[in-house]
Amino acid sequence: MAAEFDQTKVKEEEYFDVLTKTGEKIGYSKPRGDVHRDGDYHRAVHVWIFAESTQELLLQRRADCKDSWPGQWDISSAGHISAGDSSLISAMRELQEELGVTLPKDAFELIFVFLQECTINDGKFINNEYNDVYLVTTIDPIPLEAFTLQESEVSAVKYLSLEEYRRVLAQEHPEYVPYDVNGEYGQLFMIIEKRYKENAEARSLALEKKLNRYASTSLSAELTGLTAADKEALKLLVKAATIMDKIFYVQVWYSNPSLRDWLKENADKSQLDKLNWMYYVINKSPWSSLDENEAFLMTADSAIKLLPKATKPVPGWKGFEYRTAFPAVKPPGANFYPPDMDKMEFNLWKDSLQQDKQEEAMGFFNVIRRHSESLSEDSISHKMGNVTSSPQDLYVVPYSQEYNSLLAEAATLLREAGDMTSSSSLKRLLYSKADAFLSNDYYDSDIAWMELDSKLDVTIGPYETYEDALFGYKATFEAFIGVRDDEATAQLKLFGDQLQVLEKNLPLDDIYKSENVTAAPIRVIQLLYNAGDVKGPQTVAFNLPNDERIVKDRGTSMVMLKNVSEAKFKLILMPIANVCIMEEQRELVDFDSFFTHTICHECCHGIGPHTITLPNGQKSTVRLELQELHSSLEEAKADIVGLWALRFLMDKDLLPKSLAKSMYVSFLAGCFRSVRFGLEEAHGKGQALQFNYLFEKGAFILHPDETFGVDFEKVEDSVASLSREILTIQARGDKEAAKTLLQKYGVMTPPLKRALEKLETVQVPVDIVPDFSIANQILRDIN
């Protein structure tokens, strides 16, 4: 490799972070010479500049004074990552130092990681190096006179076509630094070629197929029960909800808002552009929720930005025009953490903090940023200088600061709506939530939400943590606005009244049970509008808040979206049952069973372990101990314990026993519905776990005609057994046991795969796309 062996860049010897053989930081660094002497694994960056219009790569000619491959043509820019530095900052700095090109982070696309293991200089130089390969996509070639070359590193630059460069490498041309185009590095060519050679018609057909998995349906509600004042407040609340959308787009990925605006602006240019926009609207990102978050867009589809001052000015050239980048693989940390931060770096930093600061770092309502990244971003219009990171490079930014302008706008709208509403509890909620947006303290507003007693029902703010797949710490913004269904709400009081009884009788050792479970208030609403983190599959209910302080002291509160449930049952669950459930049991699938289990699922989020005592006596929470595994296991717990709870209530004559068979068969049909969300999604993975476990125990049966049925003799014990296993894992905070359980059962097995293939054949929708007629009219009137 070119950059790996150069020692002319530094007067003092650099230190490198030492990695494990699998590429993770060990936690200490060594001098450069020692690293190469001992063959330690370390990291570097490669940056390629690619011109879209000419399909050319920029190459640099290495200076003649270099001690490796002098005078040969090589990568656009490359260099080691010094100890404490981050990958992205290193890539930005190398490009600026070597070529005089200063770019923001959204120009850099990490396309793959290349591990090079080689020995040179008669065995004295061992190079075990992980190279983060970045691609910068420009629209046209950069004029060669725009570059400022670092004489000690680069003697010249030139553009070469993708095909020509691959050809000279394949021929091992002596003027070019060697790379094996038939090995890992061949990905560079394959990735670029795929972007520009894929047929637009084929892509359009693929997108139409993806869109057909969603059934469009109109969702509305009767407003006659609202006062005139509440109807006026509703207009402001819908507008405030749209701001939750804006924040959520940023939370998903930092260049996501640019992509959204670009796709919308260009939606009318072609059929493919139209479909790209339609599917983006559903997913709110370039990653498809129903396809394990696989990217359905490419950087070649992305927004174009112009930077007039990224390089030296050239007469007649408007400046550096590039595609904003997003990774093909969805970042597990979304935009809550620096894009190149790994778990090891976070944990090393967090462990160096005082206890209160550690809790803040893991808190719901902040993001983690880099001092070095902020400095480099501020330097875009200036020379970058020697920006490096350090062990204390990471720092916490509260949501109230990170999203200040948007939250201030939303707070103003909530206060105005609070001034209008005739409901005292809604007034309290809106005022306290407005305060929380600016103070970053959500405790009082969450209590106010739990105590809401209003015909106009509002949920707005940061709640769910599914988007943070790295740790499950950070909450996304969302909004749900609806009209309370008073009759259905009154019917559900039973579940809240029995919550402590259910906790006491859980299939779990008594030592882990709580003595003070608070009944969860339950509200049933007809949904009028939702926004923010409501991408892909639509929720039928939610149980909040997630703040363990409130869960411990006050429990949780639940909101059921009845019109969403009815739409899903009619458009999805019944067609699934007609295909996948044995004929003799098909008539047992009914809406009451489906909706009742959904209610019980949400109630069961509020029972079982939350705040726990670890084996060493330390107090913690299930969420903190299970981290990224928490969401999937918690969804599985709520489902399976919900089934157990319904059976328990029937045995106590609190529910009709006639519900039993319908409950189990409706649940079986629902398994296929949820698994279709994808196993990267918490509900889908949790549902796969349950189906495969119950199938293994013989509670679910596959018949010769490839339909499924329930063995009513085995299902009750199997449900109790799985409930006990999951609850015990949570109570012990046993992440290894959680990992083992999910790896064994939270997978796509042959029976599940066959069922999904049948549903694909008959084109049963996977989920719904709601059309909110009332809210959309409000937004049209506002605009």
C-alpha positions in Angstrom: 0.0 0.0 0.0 1.1 3.5 -0.8 0.4 5.5 2.3 1.1 2.8 4.8 4.9 2.8 4.6 5.6 6.5 4.3 7.5 8.1 7.1 8.3 11.5 5.4 5.1 13.1 6.6 6.1 13.3 10.3 9.1 14.6 12.1 8.1 12.9 15.3 7.0 9.2 15.2 3.3 8.8 15.1 1.4 6.6 17.4 -1.3 4.2 16.1 -4.3 2.7 17.9 -3.7 -1.1 18.1 -6.6 -3.2 16.9 -7.7 -6.8 17.4 -7.4 -9.1 14.4 -11.1 -8.4 13.8 -10.5 -4.6 13.6 -11.7 -3.4 17.1 -9.7 -1.0 19.2 -7.8 -2.8 22.1 -7.5 0.4 24.1 -3.8 1.3 23.8 -1.5 2.7 21.1 2.1 2.1 20.0 4.7 4.0 17.9 4.5 3.5 14.2 7.8 1.7 13.9 6.8 -0.7 16.7 3.5 -1.4 15.1 5.1 -2.4 11.8 7.9 -4.3 13.5 5.4 -6.4 15.6 2.8 -6.7 12.9 0.1 -5.1 15.0 -3.3 -4.5 13.3 -4.0 -0.8 12.8 -6.1 1.5 10.5 -5.7 3.8 7.6 -7.9 5.7 5.1 -8.1 5.7 1.3 -10.0 8.5 -0.5 -11.0 8.2 -4.1 -12.3 11.1 -6.1 -14.6 9.9 -8.9 -16.0 12.2 -11.7 -19.5 11.1 -12.6 -19.8 12.7 -16.0 -16.6 11.2 -17.4 -16.5 8.0 -15.3 -12.9 8.8 -14.3 -10.9 8.4 -11.1 -8.4 10.9 -9.9 -4.9 9.5 -9.3 -1.9 11.0 -7.6 1.7 10.4 -8.5 3.8 9.7 -5.5 6.7 12.0 -4.9 10.1 10.6 -6.0 11.4 10.9 -2.4 9.0 8.4 -1.0 10.5 5.3 0.5 7.8 3.0 -1.0 6.6 3.0 -4.6 8.3 6.4 -5.4 7.0 8.0 -8.6 4.2 5.6 -9.1 0.5 6.4 -9.6 -1.8 5.7 -6.7 -5.0 6.5 -4.8 -6.3 10.0 -4.9 -5.3 10.5 -1.3 -4.4 8.1 1.6 -2.9 8.1 5.1 -2.7 6.4 8.4 -5.2 7.1 11.2 -3.1 8.3 14.1 -3.9 7.3 17.7 -7.0 9.0 19.0 -8.0 10.2 15.5 -11.2 9.2 13.8 -11.5 7.7 10.3 -13.6 10.4 8.8 -11.5 13.3 10.2 -8.4 11.5 8.9 -9.9 11.2 5.4 -10.8 14.9 5.4 -7.4 15.9 6.6 -5.4 13.8 4.2 -7.4 15.2 1.2 -6.8 18.7 2.4 -3.1 18.2 3.1 -2.1 16.3 0.0 -4.4 17.9 -2.6 -5.6 21.1 -1.1 -9.3 20.0 -1.2 -11.3 20.9 1.8 -14.7 19.1 2.0 -17.5 18.6 4.6 -18.3 15.1 5.9 -21.3 14.6 3.6 -18.9 14.4 0.6 -17.3 11.2 2.0 -18.9 7.8 1.4 -17.4 4.8 3.2 -17.8 2.1 0.5 -15.9 -0.8 2.0 -13.1 -1.7 4.4 -10.1 -3.4 2.9 -7.8 -5.6 5.0 -4.2 -5.7 3.8 -1.8 -8.2 5.3 1.7 -8.2 3.8 5.4 -8.1 4.7 8.2 -6.1 2.8 11.7 -5.0 3.4 13.0 -8.5 4.0 10.5 -9.2 6.7 11.3 -6.1 8.7 8.1 -4.3 7.8 4.9 -6.1 8.6 1.8 -4.3 7.4 -1.5 -5.6 8.9 -3.8 -2.7 8.0 -7.5 -2.1 7.9 -8.2 0.6 5.2 -11.4 2.5 5.3 -12.1 3.2 1.6 -14.0 6.4 0.9 -15.5 7.6 -2.3 -16.0 11.3 -3.1 -18.3 11.6 -6.2 -18.0 14.9 -8.2 -20.2 15.7 -11.1 -17.4 16.8 -13.4 -13.6 16.4 -13.2 -11.9 19.0 -11.0 -9.5 21.2 -13.1 -6.0 20.0 -12.4 -4.8 23.5 -11.7 -7.3 23.7 -8.8 -5.3 21.3 -6.7 -2.6 22.4 -4.3 -0.1 19.5 -4.1 1.9 18.7 -1.1 5.4 18.4 -2.6 6.8 15.9 -0.1 3.9 13.6 -0.9 2.5 14.2 -4.4 4.3 15.2 -7.6 1.3 15.2 -10.0 -2.4 14.3 -10.4 -4.3 13.0 -13.4 -7.7 11.5 -14.3 -8.0 8.0 -15.7 -11.1 6.2 -16.8 -12.4 3.4 -14.6 -11.9 0.8 -17.2 -8.4 2.0 -18.1 -7.3 2.0 -14.4 -8.6 -1.5 -13.9 -6.8 -2.6 -17.0 -3.4 -1.3 -15.9 -3.8 -2.8 -12.5 -4.8 -6.2 -14.0 -1.6 -6.0 -16.1 0.5 -5.0 -13.1 1.8 -2.0 -14.9 5.1 -0.9 -13.4 4.0 2.8 -13.3 1.1 2.1 -10.9 1.1 1.0 -7.3 -0.3 -2.6 -7.4 -3.8 -3.6 -6.2 -5.4 -7.0 -6.8 -8.5 -6.1 -8.8 -9.6 -9.7 -8.6 -9.5 -9.6 -4.8 -11.1 -7.4 -2.2 -10.0 -4.2 -3.9 -12.1 -5.1 -6.9 -15.1 -3.9 -5.0 -14.1 -0.3 -5.9 -14.9 -1.0 -9.6 -17.9 -3.2 -9.0 -19.6 -0.6 -6.7 -19.1 2.3 -9.1 -20.1 0.3 -12.2 -23.3 -1.0 -10.6 -24.4 2.6 -9.9 -24.2 3.7 -13.5 -25.0 0.6 -15.5 -28.2 -0.6 -13.8 -31.2 -0.3 -16.0 -33.7 2.5 -15.1 -36.6 0.3 -16.2 -35.5 -2.6 -14.1 -35.1 -0.3 -11.1 -38.5 1.1 -11.6 -40.1 -2.4 -11.7 -38.2 -3.3 -8.5 -39.5 -0.2 -6.8 -43.1 -0.8 -7.9 -42.9 -4.2 -6.4 -41.7 -2.7 -3.1 -44.4 -0.1 -3.1 -47.1 -2.8 -3.8 -46.2 -4.2 -0.4 -48.0 -1.3 1.2 -51.8 -0.9 1.0 -52.9 2.7 0.9 -55.8 3.5 3.2 -57.7 6.5 4.4 -57.6 7.2 8.1 -60.0 9.7 9.7 -62.0 10.3 12.8 -65.2 12.0 13.8 -64.5 15.5 15.1 -68.0 16.3 16.4 -66.9 15.5 19.9 -64.3 18.2 19.9 -65.0 21.7 21.1 -64.5 24.6 18.8 -61.5 25.6 20.8 -59.9 22.2 20.4 -60.5 22.2 16.7 -58.5 25.4 16.4 -55.8 23.9 18.6 -55.7 20.9 16.3 -54.5 23.0 13.4 -51.5 24.2 15.4 -50.8 20.7 16.7 -50.7 19.3 13.2 -48.2 22.0 12.2 -46.1 21.2 15.3 -46.1 17.5 14.3 -44.6 18.3 10.9 -41.6 19.7 12.8 -41.1 16.3 14.4 -40.7 15.0 10.9 -37.9 17.6 10.2 -36.0 16.6 13.3 -36.4 12.9 12.6 -35.0 13.2 9.1 -31.8 14.7 10.7 -31.7 12.0 13.4 -31.6 9.2 10.8 -28.6 10.5 8.9 -26.9 13.9 8.6 -27.3 14.3 4.8 -30.9 12.9 4.9 -32.6 16.3 4.7 -30.6 17.2 1.6 -31.6 13.9 0.0 -35.3 14.4 0.9 -35.4 17.9 -0.6 -33.5 16.7 -3.8 -35.8 13.7 -4.4 -38.9 15.9 -3.9 -37.6 18.6 -6.3 -36.7 16.0 -9.0 -39.7 13.7 -8.6 -41.3 14.8 -11.8 -38.3 14.2 -14.0 -38.9 10.6 -14.8 -40.8 7.5 -13.7 -37.9 6.3 -11.7 -37.5 9.6 -9.9 -41.2 9.6 -9.1 -41.0 6.1 -7.6 -37.8 6.9 -5.7 -39.6 9.8 -4.1 -42.8 7.7 -3.3 -40.8 5.0 -1.6 -38.5 7.5 0.2 -41.6 9.1 1.7 -42.6 5.8 3.2 -39.2 5.0 4.6 -38.0 8.5 5.4 -34.5 7.5 4.4 -32.7 5.7 1.5 -33.0 2.4 3.4 -35.9 0.1 3.0 -37.5 -0.9 6.3 -39.0 -4.1 4.9 -35.7 -5.3 3.4 -33.4 -5.4 6.4 -32.6 -1.7 5.8 -31.1 -2.4 2.4 -30.4 0.8 0.5 -32.9 1.2 -2.4 -31.2 4.4 -3.5 -27.6 5.0 -4.5 -25.3 8.0 -4.1 -25.8 8.5 -7.8 -29.4 9.4 -7.0 -28.4 11.8 -4.3 -28.4 15.6 -3.9 -25.9 17.7 -5.7 -24.1 20.5 -3.7 -21.7 23.2 -4.9 -18.7 24.4 -2.9 -17.1 27.4 -4.7 -14.2 27.5 -2.2 -13.2 23.9 -1.7 -10.1 24.3 -3.7 -8.0 27.1 -5.3 -10.1 29.2 -7.6 -9.8 28.6 -11.3 -11.0 31.2 -13.8 -14.2 30.1 -15.6 -14.9 27.2 -13.1 -17.8 27.6 -10.8 -16.3 25.3 -8.1 -16.5 21.9 -6.6 -19.8 20.2 -7.3 -20.4 16.8 -5.6 -23.0 14.3 -4.6 -24.0 14.2 -0.9 -23.1 10.7 0.3 -25.0 8.2 2.4 -23.7 4.7 3.1 -25.1 1.6 1.5 -25.2 -0.1 4.9 -27.4 1.9 7.3 -25.2 3.2 10.2 -26.3 1.5 13.4 -25.7 4.7 15.4 -27.8 6.8 12.9 -26.9 10.4 13.5 -26.8 10.1 17.2 -23.1 9.4 17.3 -20.1 10.3 15.0 -20.3 8.1 11.9 -16.9 6.5 12.5 -17.3 6.0 16.3 -17.4 2.4 17.4 -18.6 0.8 20.6 -15.1 0.5 22.0 -14.4 4.2 21.6 -17.7 5.2 23.2 -17.1 2.9 26.2 -13.5 4.0 26.7 -14.7 7.6 26.7 -17.8 6.9 28.9 -15.8 5.0 31.5 -13.4 7.9 31.8 -16.3 10.2 33.0 -17.8 10.7 36.4 -20.9 8.7 37.2 -23.4 11.5 36.5 -21.7 12.3 33.2 -21.8 8.6 32.3 -25.5 8.6 32.8 -25.8 11.7 30.7 -23.8 10.1 27.9 -26.2 7.1 27.9 -29.2 9.3 28.2 -32.3 9.5 25.9 -32.2 13.1 25.0 -28.8 14.0 23.7 -26.4 13.2 20.8 -22.7 12.5 20.9 -20.4 14.6 18.8 -16.6 15.1 18.2 -14.7 18.3 19.1 -12.4 17.5 16.1 -15.3 17.1 13.7 -16.8 20.5 14.8 -13.4 22.1 14.3 -13.0 20.6 10.8 -16.5 21.5 9.8 -15.9 25.1 10.9 -12.7 25.1 8.7 -14.4 24.3 5.4 -13.9 27.8 4.1 -10.4 28.0 5.6 -7.3 25.9 5.7 -8.0 22.9 7.8 -4.9 22.9 10.0 -3.7 20.2 12.3 -7.1 19.0 13.5 -6.8 15.8 15.6 -9.0 13.9 18.0 -8.1 12.8 21.5 -9.4 10.4 24.2 -11.7 13.3 25.2 -12.8 14.0 21.6 -16.3 12.9 22.3 -18.8 15.2 24.0 -22.5 15.4 24.8 -24.9 17.8 23.1 -28.5 18.0 24.5 -31.3 17.8 22.0 -32.4 21.3 23.1 -29.1 22.6 21.6 -28.7 20.2 18.7 -32.2 20.9 17.3 -32.7 24.3 18.9 -34.3 26.3 16.1 -36.8 23.5 15.2 -37.7 22.8 18.8 -38.2 26.5 19.6 -40.6 26.7 16.6 -42.5 23.6 17.9 -42.6 25.0 21.4 -44.2 28.2 20.2 -46.9 26.3 18.4 -47.6 24.1 21.4 -47.9 27.1 23.7 -50.4 28.7 21.3 -52.4 25.5 21.1 -52.3 25.3 24.9 -53.7 28.8 25.1 -56.6 27.7 22.9 -57.6 24.3 24.2 -60.6 24.0 26.6 -59.0 20.9 28.3 -57.0 21.7 31.4 -55.0 18.4 31.2 -54.2 19.0 27.5 -53.2 22.6 28.4 -50.8 21.3 31.0 -49.3 18.7 28.6 -48.7 21.3 25.9 -47.2 23.9 28.1 -44.9 21.4 29.9 -43.9 19.8 26.6 -43.0 23.2 25.2 -40.8 23.8 28.2 -39.2 20.4 27.8 -38.2 21.1 24.2 -36.2 24.1 25.4 -34.9 22.7 28.8 -34.3 19.1 27.7 -36.0 17.9 30.9 -38.9 15.7 29.8 -39.9 14.3 33.2 -42.8 16.7 34.0 -44.1 16.6 30.4 -44.1 12.8 30.4 -46.1 12.8 33.7 -48.5 15.2 32.1 -48.9 13.0 29.1 -49.7 10.0 31.3 -52.4 12.0 33.1 -53.9 13.4 29.9 -57.7 13.2 30.0 -58.8 15.0 26.8 -61.0 14.2 23.9 -58.2 15.6 21.7 -55.3 13.2 22.3 -51.7 14.2 21.7 -48.3 12.4 21.9 -45.4 14.5 20.8 -41.6 14.4 21.6 -38.7 12.1 21.8 -39.6 8.6 22.8 -38.6 5.4 21.0 -35.0 4.2 20.8 -35.2 1.7 17.9 -33.3 3.9 15.5 -30.2 3.7 17.8 -29.1 0.2 16.8 -25.7 0.7 18.3 -26.8 0.9 22.0 -30.5 1.6 22.1 -29.9 4.8 24.1 -31.1 7.7 22.0 -34.8 8.6 21.5 -36.3 9.8 18.2 -39.0 12.5 17.8 -42.5 11.5 16.9 -46.1 12.8 17.0 -49.5 11.1 17.2 -52.7 13.2 17.2 -56.1 11.6 17.5 -59.6 11.7 18.9 -60.3 9.6 22.0 -62.7 6.7 21.5 -64.5 7.0 24.9 -66.6 3.8 24.5 -63.6 1.6 23.6 -61.4 3.2 26.3 -64.0 2.4 29.0 -64.0 -1.2 28.0 -60.3 -1.6 28.5 -60.1 -0.7 32.2 -59.9 -4.4 33.1 -56.3 -4.6 31.9 -55.0 -1.6 33.9 -56.8 -2.9 37.0 -55.1 -6.3 36.8 -51.6 -5.2 36.2 -50.2 -5.8 39.7 -52.0 -9.2 39.8 -50.3 -10.1 36.5 -46.9 -9.0 37.8 -47.4 -11.1 41.0 -48.2 -14.2 38.9 -45.7 -13.9 36.2 -43.8 -17.1 35.2 -40.7 -15.8 36.9 -38.9 -16.3 40.2 -40.5 -14.2 42.9 -37.2 -12.5 43.7 -37.3 -10.6 40.4 -40.9 -9.4 40.7 -41.9 -5.9 41.6 -44.3 -5.1 44.5 -45.4 -1.7 43.3 -46.5 -2.0 39.6 -48.8 0.9 38.8 -51.8 0.3 36.6 -51.2 1.6 33.1 -53.8 4.1 31.9 -55.1 3.0 28.6 -56.5 5.3 25.9 -58.0 4.2 22.6 -58.0 6.8 19.9 -58.9 7.2 16.3 -55.7 8.5 14.7 -55.9 11.8 12.8 -52.2 12.3 12.0 -48.7 11.0 12.8 -45.2 12.2 12.0 -41.6 11.8 12.9 -40.4 8.2 13.7 -43.4 6.5 11.9 -41.5 5.2 8.9 -42.3 1.9 7.2 -44.6 -0.3 9.1 -47.2 1.6 11.1 -47.6 0.9 14.8 -51.1 -0.1 16.1 -50.2 0.9 19.7 -47.5 2.4 21.9 -46.7 2.1 25.6 -44.8 5.1 27.0 -42.7 6.7 28.5 -39.5 4.7 28.2 -37.8 6.7 31.0 -37.1 4.0 33.7 -37.5 6.6 36.5 -41.1 7.2 35.5 -41.7 3.5 34.8 -40.5 2.6 38.3 -42.5 5.3 40.1 -45.6 5.7 38.0 -45.7 2.8 35.5 -46.6 3.5 31.9 -49.5 4.7 29.8 -50.8 3.1 26.7 -52.4 4.5 23.5 -54.2 2.1 21.1 -54.8 3.2 17.5 -58.1 1.5 16.7 -58.6 2.7 13.2 -55.0 1.6 12.3 -55.7 -1.8 13.8 -58.9 -2.2 11.9 -57.2 -1.3 8.6 -54.4 -3.8 9.2 -56.7 -6.6 10.2 -58.9 -6.1 7.1 -56.2 -5.4 4.5 -53.4 -7.7 5.8 -54.2 -10.2 8.6 -57.3 -11.7 7.0 -55.6 -12.2 3.6 -52.6 -13.8 5.5 -54.9 -16.1 7.4 -56.5 -17.2 4.1 -53.1 -18.3 2.8 -51.2 -19.5 5.8 -53.7 -20.9 8.3 -55.2 -24.3 8.0 -58.8 -24.2 6.8 -60.3 -25.7 10.0 -58.8 -22.9 12.2 -59.1 -20.1 9.7 -62.5 -18.9 11.1 -60.9 -18.4 14.5 -59.0 -15.4 13.3 -61.0 -12.4 14.3 -60.5 -8.7 15.1 -61.5 -8.8 18.7 -58.7 -11.4 19.5 -56.2 -9.4 17.4 -57.0 -6.1 19.1 -57.3 -7.6 22.6 -53.8 -9.2 22.3 -52.5 -5.9 21.0 -53.8 -4.2 24.1 -52.3 -6.9 26.3 -49.0 -6.6 24.5 -48.8 -2.9 25.4 -49.8 -3.5 29.0 -47.1 -6.2 29.4 -44.4 -3.6 28.5 -45.2 -2.2 31.9 -44.7 -5.4 33.9 -41.7 -7.6 34.3 -38.1 -6.5 34.9 -37.1 -2.8 34.2 -34.9 -1.6 37.1 -32.8 -4.6 38.1 -30.1 -5.6 40.6 -27.1 -7.3 38.9 -25.4 -10.4 40.4 -22.7 -8.1 41.9 -25.3 -6.1 43.7 -25.2 -3.1 41.3 -28.4 -1.4 40.4 -29.1 -1.0 36.6 -31.8 -1.3 34.0 -32.7 -4.0 31.5 -32.2 -1.4 28.7 -28.6 -0.5 29.8 -27.5 -4.1 30.2 -29.0 -5.6 27.0 -28.2 -2.5 24.9 -28.8 -3.1 21.2 -30.6 -6.4 22.0 -33.1 -4.8 24.3 -35.7 -3.7 21.8 -36.1 -7.0 20.0 -36.3 -9.0 23.3 -38.6 -6.5 24.9 -41.0 -6.7 21.9 -40.9 -10.5 22.2 -41.5 -10.3 25.9 -44.6 -8.1 25.5 -46.0 -10.4 22.9 -45.5 -13.8 24.6 -46.2 -12.5 28.1 -49.3 -10.9 26.6 -50.5 -14.3 25.5 -49.8 -15.8 28.9 -51.6 -12.9 30.5 -54.8 -13.4 28.4 -54.8 -17.0 29.4 -54.4 -16.1 33.1 -57.3 -13.6 32.9 -59.5 -16.3 31.3 -58.7 -18.7 34.1 -59.7 -16.1 36.6 -63.0 -15.6 34.6 -62.1 -12.1 33.8 -62.2 -12.8 30.1 -64.4 -15.3 28.3 -62.7 -18.6 27.8 -64.2 -18.7 24.3 -61.4 -16.2 23.4 -58.6 -18.8 23.9 -58.5 -20.6 20.6 -59.1 -17.4 18.6 -56.3 -15.7 20.6 -53.7 -18.3 19.7 -54.7 -18.7 16.0 -54.9 -14.9 15.5 -51.4 -14.6 17.1 -50.1 -17.3 14.7 -51.4 -15.4 11.7 -49.9 -12.2 13.2 -46.5 -13.8 13.4 -46.3 -13.9 9.6 -47.4 -10.2 9.5 -44.7 -9.0 11.8 -41.9 -11.1 10.4 -42.5 -9.5 7.1 -41.3 -6.2 8.6 -37.8 -7.7 8.4 -35.5 -9.2 11.0 -33.5 -6.0 11.4 -36.6 -4.4 12.9 -37.3 -5.1 16.6 -40.9 -6.3 16.2 -39.9 -8.6 13.3 -36.9 -10.2 15.0 -38.9 -10.6 18.2 -41.8 -12.2 16.4 -39.4 -14.6 14.6 -38.0 -15.6 18.0 -41.5 -16.5 19.2 -42.6 -18.3 16.1 -39.5 -20.5 15.9 -39.6 -21.3 19.6 -43.2 -22.3 19.6 -42.7 -24.2 16.3 -39.8 -26.2 17.8 -42.0 -27.1 20.9 -44.7 -28.4 18.6 -47.2 -25.6 19.6 -47.3 -24.5 16.0 -47.6 -27.2 13.3 -46.9 -27.1 9.5 -49.3 -29.3 7.6 -48.6 -31.1 4.2 -50.5 -28.4 2.3 -48.1 -25.9 3.7 -50.6 -24.2 6.0 -50.0 -23.8 9.7 -52.1 -24.6 12.7 -52.0 -24.4 16.5 -51.7 -27.5 18.8 -54.0 -26.3 21.6 -52.6 -29.1 23.9 -49.1 -27.8 23.7 -49.3 -24.0 23.2 -50.2 -23.0 26.7 -47.1 -24.6 28.3 -44.9 -23.4 25.5 -46.0 -19.8 25.9 -45.3 -20.0 29.7 -41.9 -21.6 29.0 -40.7 -18.9 26.6 -42.2 -16.2 28.9 -40.1 -17.5 31.8 -36.9 -17.7 29.7 -37.2 -14.1 28.3 -38.2 -12.6 31.7 -35.4 -14.3 33.5 -32.8 -13.0 30.9 -34.1 -9.5 31.5 -34.2 -9.8 35.2 -30.5 -10.9 35.3 -29.4 -8.4 32.7 -27.8 -11.3 30.9 -26.7 -10.0 27.5 -24.9 -13.2 26.5 -28.1 -15.3 27.2 -30.1 -12.7 25.2 -27.7 -12.9 22.3 -27.8 -16.7 22.3 -31.6 -16.8 22.3 -31.9 -14.3 19.5 -29.2 -16.0 17.4 -30.9 -19.3 17.8 -34.5 -18.3 17.3 -34.6 -14.7 15.9 -33.7 -16.0 12.4 -35.4 -16.8 9.1 -36.1 -20.6 9.3 -37.4 -22.7 6.4 -41.0 -22.8 7.7 -41.0 -19.0 8.0 -39.4 -18.5 4.7 -41.9 -20.8 2.9 -44.8 -18.9 4.5 -43.4 -15.6 3.4 -42.8 -16.9 -0.1 -46.5 -17.9 -0.4 -47.6 -14.4 0.8 -45.3 -12.9 -1.8 -46.8 -15.1 -4.5 -50.4 -13.9 -3.8 -49.1 -10.3 -3.1 -50.7 -9.8 0.3 -49.7 -6.3 1.5 -47.1 -6.2 4.2 -48.4 -3.0 5.8 -50.4 0.1 5.2 -49.7 3.7 4.1 -52.2 6.0 5.8 -53.7 8.9 4.1 -54.8 11.5 6.7 -57.5 13.4 5.0 -58.4 15.8 7.8 -54.8 16.7 8.7 -53.8 17.0 5.0 -56.6 19.5 4.5 -55.3 21.5 7.5 -51.8 21.5 6.1 -53.1 22.6 2.7 -55.0 25.5 4.3 -52.0 26.5 6.4 -49.7 26.6 3.3 
